[in-house]
Amino acid sequence: MGDLEFRPAASDDVPAIVAMLADDPLGAQRESPDDLTPYLTALERLSVDPNQHLMVAVREGRVVGTLQLTVIPGLSRKGSTRSLIEGVRIHSDERGSGLGTLFIEWAIEESRRQGCQLVELTSDATRTDAHRFYERLGFTASHVGFKLAL
């Protein structure tokens, strides 16, 4: 895949991350690329939490992907630790290149390295292409998710 690196996100990466988050019909409704202040504040909170890993994929110095990996210790499943993959986005120029597969495989391996016994993710019900992608990687649609906006 050439000059590809997965690394923690830095504040200079935030504009590119937000642009990817906003680059689809759902994200366009809920993201605000013109005001980076709340995103930079969130990055500060994430950066001090050892269980949060906001990552970027960088190729030739350009941010081309992002995801957040959260490690969640718990009591259920005999005290298992699980991870949650959120906010997966691949730049439109890179979709179909295999980058998404490599990035998710990285997240799974990092979850193992962190002692997780389970990897979870959610995907909006309308993202049928994403559902097929995750199923190809071995994920199963085993639960129904619920959200409550506050």
matplotlib code that plots the C-alpha trace (Angstrom):
import matplotlib.pyplot as plt

x = [0.0, 3.0, 3.9, 1.1, 1.2, -1.4, -0.8, -2.6, -4.4, -2.9, -4.6, -3.2, -5.2, -8.6, -9.6, -9.0, -10.8, -13.8, -13.9, -14.1, -16.8, -18.8, -18.3, -21.5, -25.3, -25.4, -22.3, -23.2, -26.2, -24.4, -20.8, -19.6, -16.3, -16.4, -16.1, -13.3, -13.5, -15.7, -13.5, -10.3, -11.8, -12.9, -9.4, -7.9, -10.3, -9.5, -5.7, -5.6, -7.7, -5.5, -8.5, -9.2, -7.3, -8.3, -6.2, -5.5, -4.2, -1.6, -0.3, 2.5, 1.9, -1.9, -4.6, -6.7, -8.6, -9.6, -11.2, -11.6, -10.8, -12.1, -11.0, -13.8, -13.0, -16.1, -17.6, -19.8, -18.4, -16.3, -14.7, -13.9, -12.4, -13.9, -13.2, -15.5, -14.6, -16.3, -16.1, -14.5, -14.0, -11.8, -11.2, -13.2, -10.0, -9.0, -12.3, -11.9, -8.1, -8.0, -7.1, -10.4, -9.6, -6.0, -7.3, -9.9, -7.4, -5.0, -7.9, -8.6, -4.9, -4.5, -7.6, -5.9, -2.7, -4.8, -6.2, -9.7, -11.8, -14.5, -14.5, -17.8, -18.9, -22.1, -23.1, -26.1, -28.9, -28.8, -25.1, -25.7, -22.3, -20.6, -22.5, -21.3, -17.7, -17.8, -19.4, -16.6, -14.1, -15.9, -18.2, -21.8, -24.9, -25.8, -27.6, -30.0, -28.7, -30.6, -29.6, -31.1, -30.2, -29.6]
y = [0.0, 2.3, 5.0, 4.2, 4.9, 4.5, 6.9, 8.9, 12.0, 15.4, 18.8, 19.5, 16.5, 17.7, 19.6, 16.5, 14.3, 16.6, 16.9, 13.0, 12.8, 15.4, 13.7, 11.7, 12.4, 11.5, 13.4, 16.4, 16.9, 16.5, 17.8, 21.5, 21.7, 25.6, 25.6, 23.3, 24.4, 21.6, 19.0, 20.4, 20.3, 16.7, 15.8, 17.3, 15.0, 12.0, 12.6, 12.4, 9.2, 6.1, 4.0, 6.3, 6.0, 8.5, 7.3, 8.5, 6.7, 8.8, 8.3, 10.5, 13.0, 13.3, 12.1, 9.5, 7.7, 7.9, 5.8, 5.8, 2.7, 2.7, 0.1, -0.7, -2.8, -4.5, -7.1, -9.0, -12.0, -12.9, -9.5, -9.2, -6.2, -5.2, -2.5, -0.3, 0.9, 4.2, 7.0, 5.0, 7.1, 6.6, 9.5, 9.3, 9.0, 5.9, 4.0, 0.6, 0.6, -1.9, 0.8, 0.3, -3.4, -2.7, 0.0, -2.3, -5.2, -2.8, -1.9, -5.6, -6.4, -3.4, -4.7, -8.0, -6.3, -4.4, -7.6, -7.3, -10.4, -8.8, -6.0, -4.1, -1.5, 0.1, 1.2, 3.3, 1.2, 3.0, 2.2, -1.2, -1.1, -0.6, -3.6, -5.8, -4.6, -5.4, -8.8, -9.6, -8.9, -11.4, -9.1, -10.4, -8.3, -9.9, -7.1, -4.3, -0.9, 2.0, 5.6, 8.5, 12.0, 14.3]
z = [0.0, -0.3, 2.2, 4.7, 8.4, 11.2, 14.1, 16.8, 15.5, 16.2, 16.3, 12.8, 11.5, 12.8, 9.6, 7.4, 9.9, 10.1, 6.3, 6.1, 8.8, 6.8, 3.4, 3.2, 3.5, 7.2, 8.2, 6.2, 8.5, 11.8, 11.3, 11.1, 9.3, 9.5, 13.3, 14.5, 18.1, 19.5, 17.6, 19.0, 22.5, 22.0, 20.8, 24.0, 26.1, 24.0, 24.2, 28.0, 28.2, 27.8, 26.7, 23.7, 20.4, 17.8, 14.8, 11.4, 8.3, 6.5, 3.0, 1.6, 4.4, 3.7, 6.1, 4.2, 6.9, 10.5, 13.2, 17.0, 19.0, 22.6, 25.1, 27.6, 30.7, 32.1, 34.4, 31.9, 30.0, 33.1, 33.4, 29.7, 28.1, 24.8, 22.2, 20.2, 16.8, 15.9, 13.3, 10.6, 7.5, 4.4, 2.1, -1.1, -3.2, -1.3, -1.1, -2.7, -2.3, 0.6, 3.1, 5.0, 5.4, 6.6, 9.1, 10.6, 10.7, 12.6, 15.1, 15.6, 16.2, 18.6, 20.4, 20.9, 22.1, 24.6, 26.0, 24.5, 24.0, 21.8, 19.2, 18.6, 16.2, 15.1, 11.6, 10.7, 9.4, 6.0, 5.4, 3.6, 1.8, 5.1, 6.5, 3.7, 4.3, 8.0, 7.4, 4.9, 7.8, 10.1, 12.0, 12.6, 12.9, 16.3, 18.2, 17.7, 18.8, 20.3, 20.8, 22.8, 21.8, 24.8]

ax = plt.figure().add_subplot(projection="3d")
ax.plot(x, y, z, "-o")
ax.set_aspect("equal")
plt.show()
